[in-house]
Amino acid sequence: MLLDRPRLVRGDRLWAFTFGGWDDPVPRPTGRLTVLTPPTSVLALAHGFVPELRGARSAFRGWG
């Protein structure tokens, strides 16, 4: 269980926010996670909505 800070789920990794971009990727755990995302947004994601992350390629350190 990760309790260090909120993280973004992207693919098979969880990314921590920094003002320099998304950093400190860790493997995505299996099972259920506690989320901060509002329930309506979780439902949209579960039904196929794919958010666009502005500048994503340059914002993710170590993401190839």
TIDRENKOL-777956 format. One record per residue: z, x, y of N, C-alpha, C in turn. Coordinates in steps of 0.2 Angstrom, whole numbers, padded with zeros to 4 digits, always signed. Example, Ala and Ser with C-alpha at 12.3 -4.5 7.8 and 13.67 -1.06 7.14 Angstrom:
2
+0039+0066-0028+0039+0062-0022+0039+0066-0016;+0035+0064-0011+0036+0068-0005+0039+0064+0000;
This chain:
64
+0000+0004-0006+0000+0000+0000+0000+0004+0006;-0004+0003+0011-0005+0007+0017-0001+0003+0023;+0004+0006+0025+0008+0003+0031+0008+0008+0037;+0003+0013+0037+0004+0017+0043+0001+0014+0049;-0005+0010+0049-0008+0007+0054-0013+0002+0052;-0015-0002+0057-0021-0007+0055-0027-0003+0053;-0031-0005+0048-0037-0002+0046-0043-0007+0046;-0049-0004+0047-0055-0008+0046-0058-0007+0039;-0060-0012+0035-0063-0012+0029-0070-0011+0030;-0073-0005+0027-0080-0004+0028-0082-0001+0021;-0086-0005+0017-0088-0002+0011-0082-0001+0006;-0082+0005+0003-0077+0007-0001-0071+0011+0002;-0071+0011+0009-0066+0014+0013-0062+0010+0018;-0056+0012+0019-0052+0009+0025-0052+0014+0030;-0054+0012+0037-0054+0017+0042-0049+0015+0047;-0046+0020+0050-0041+0019+0055-0044+0020+0062;-0042+0016+0067-0045+0016+0074-0041+0022+0078;-0046+0026+0081-0043+0030+0086-0048+0029+0092;-0046+0032+0098-0050+0031+0104-0056+0035+0104;-0056+0040+0099-0062+0044+0098-0067+0042+0093;-0065+0036+0090-0069+0033+0085-0065+0031+0079;-0068+0029+0073-0065+0027+0067-0064+0033+0063;-0058+0034+0060-0056+0041+0057-0052+0040+0051;-0050+0045+0048-0045+0045+0042-0047+0040+0037;-0053+0041+0034-0055+0036+0029-0051+0037+0023;-0049+0032+0020-0045+0032+0013-0048+0027+0008;-0048+0028+0002-0051+0024-0003-0048+0017-0002;-0053+0012-0003-0051+0005-0002-0047+0003-0009;-0041+0000-0008-0037-0001-0014-0040-0008-0017;-0038-0009-0023-0040-0015-0027-0035-0020-0026;-0037-0026-0027-0032-0031-0026-0032-0034-0019;-0027-0038-0018-0026-0041-0011-0023-0037-0006;-0025-0038+0000-0023-0035+0006-0020-0040+0011;-0015-0037+0015-0013-0041+0021-0018-0040+0027;-0020-0045+0030-0025-0044+0035-0022-0046+0042;-0025-0043+0047-0023-0046+0054-0028-0050+0057;-0034-0051+0054-0040-0054+0056-0038-0062+0055;-0040-0066+0061-0038-0073+0060-0042-0076+0054;-0039-0081+0052-0042-0085+0046-0049-0087+0046;-0051-0090+0052-0058-0092+0053-0063-0086+0053;-0061-0080+0055-0065-0074+0055-0065-0072+0047;-0060-0072+0044-0060-0070+0037-0065-0075+0033;-0064-0081+0034-0069-0086+0031-0076-0084+0032;-0078-0083+0039-0085-0081+0041-0087-0075+0037;-0083-0070+0036-0084-0064+0033-0085-0065+0025;-0081-0070+0022-0081-0071+0015-0088-0075+0014;-0091-0078+0019-0097-0082+0018-0103-0079+0020;-0102-0072+0021-0108-0068+0022-0110-0065+0029;-0105-0067+0034-0106-0065+0041-0105-0057+0040;-0110-0053+0043-0109-0046+0044-0109-0044+0051;-0103-0042+0053-0102-0040+0060-0106-0034+0062;-0108-0033+0068-0112-0027+0070-0106-0023+0074;-0106-0017+0072-0101-0012+0075-0105-0008+0080;-0104-0009+0086-0108-0005+0091-0107+0003+0090;-0112+0006+0090-0112+0014+0089-0109+0016+0083;-0109+0012+0077-0106+0013+0071-0107+0020+0068;-0113+0022+0068-0115+0028+0064-0111+0034+0068;-0111+0034+0074-0108+0040+0078-0100+0039+0078;-0098+0033+0078-0091+0031+0078-0087+0033+0072;-0090+0033+0066-0086+0034+0060-0087+0042+0058;-0081+0045+0059-0081+0052+0057-0082+0053+0050;-0086+0057+0048-0087+0058+0040-0091+0053+0037;-0093+0048+0040-0097+0042+0037-0104+0044+0037;-0108+0045+0032-0114+0047+0032-0120+0043+0031;
